């Protein structure tokens, strides 16, 4: 499952490529979380890299929105 993207880790856990702009954060069925470049994530998920990139960015927007909602709620409390 694609959880989002991050620029905190810029190396691919699959191929080892370094200095990526960002990595796709994926949770495996066993609960392990890994960071992949878009091409490796696409191969692993049997999808086109462009699809993975789009889905990852949508997932990240959801994460960002949830974080903002929590921060807003904490400020109001």
Backbone torsions as a table, in degrees:
resi	resn	phi	psi	omega
1	UNK	NA	135.3	178.0
2	UNK	-82.5	123.8	-179.4
3	UNK	-94.6	-27.6	-177.7
4	UNK	155.4	-155.7	178.2
5	UNK	-130.4	159.7	176.5
6	UNK	-149.0	148.1	172.4
7	UNK	-108.6	7.6	177.0
8	UNK	-75.2	-30.4	173.1
9	UNK	-120.6	120.6	-175.1
10	UNK	-115.6	23.0	174.6
11	UNK	-122.8	144.6	-177.2
12	UNK	-82.9	127.7	178.2
13	UNK	-71.0	-15.8	-178.5
14	UNK	-86.9	-60.7	-173.7
15	UNK	-101.6	-12.8	179.0
16	UNK	84.9	3.1	180.0
17	UNK	-57.3	138.8	-175.8
18	UNK	-108.8	167.8	173.6
19	UNK	58.7	36.3	174.0
20	UNK	-73.8	152.9	178.2
21	UNK	-62.4	-40.4	176.1
22	UNK	-160.5	168.1	174.7
23	UNK	-122.4	155.3	176.8
24	UNK	-89.1	128.0	-179.5
25	UNK	-92.7	121.9	-176.8
26	UNK	-124.3	135.7	173.0
27	UNK	-102.8	122.7	178.4
28	UNK	-77.7	167.7	-179.3
29	UNK	-59.2	-28.3	-179.9
30	UNK	-85.1	3.2	178.3
31	UNK	93.0	-7.9	178.6
32	UNK	-69.7	137.3	178.6
33	UNK	-105.4	132.6	-179.2
34	UNK	-133.5	161.7	-179.1
35	UNK	-120.0	124.5	-177.8
36	UNK	-129.9	151.5	167.4
37	UNK	-69.2	164.2	-176.6
38	UNK	-60.9	-37.9	-178.8
39	UNK	-67.9	-47.4	178.7
40	UNK	-65.2	-39.2	177.5
41	UNK	-62.3	-41.2	177.9
42	UNK	-62.3	-43.5	178.4
43	UNK	-62.8	-43.5	-178.2
44	UNK	-65.6	-36.8	-177.4
45	UNK	-94.6	2.4	-179.0
46	UNK	56.2	47.8	178.4
47	UNK	-135.6	164.4	175.4
48	UNK	-71.1	144.4	-179.6
49	UNK	-58.1	-36.0	179.3
50	UNK	-64.8	-38.4	177.0
51	UNK	-63.9	-44.0	180.0
52	UNK	-61.8	-45.4	-179.7
53	UNK	-58.6	-46.1	-179.2
54	UNK	-65.0	-47.1	-179.6
55	UNK	-63.5	-38.8	179.9
56	UNK	-65.3	-40.6	179.6
57	UNK	-68.5	-36.7	176.0
58	UNK	-65.1	-43.8	178.2
59	UNK	-61.6	-40.2	-179.6
60	UNK	-66.1	-36.9	176.9
61	UNK	-60.9	-39.1	177.0
62	UNK	-63.0	-42.5	178.0
63	UNK	-62.9	-46.7	-179.5
64	UNK	-61.8	-42.6	178.8
65	UNK	-63.4	-41.0	178.7
66	UNK	-64.3	-41.9	178.4
67	UNK	-62.7	-41.3	178.0
68	UNK	-64.3	-40.1	179.9
69	UNK	-63.1	-42.0	178.5
70	UNK	-64.6	-45.4	-179.6
71	UNK	-62.9	-41.0	177.5
72	UNK	-62.8	-43.0	179.8
73	UNK	-64.0	-39.3	179.4
74	UNK	-67.9	-36.7	178.2
75	UNK	-66.4	-37.6	-178.7
76	UNK	-73.2	-24.4	-176.3
77	UNK	-76.5	NA	NA
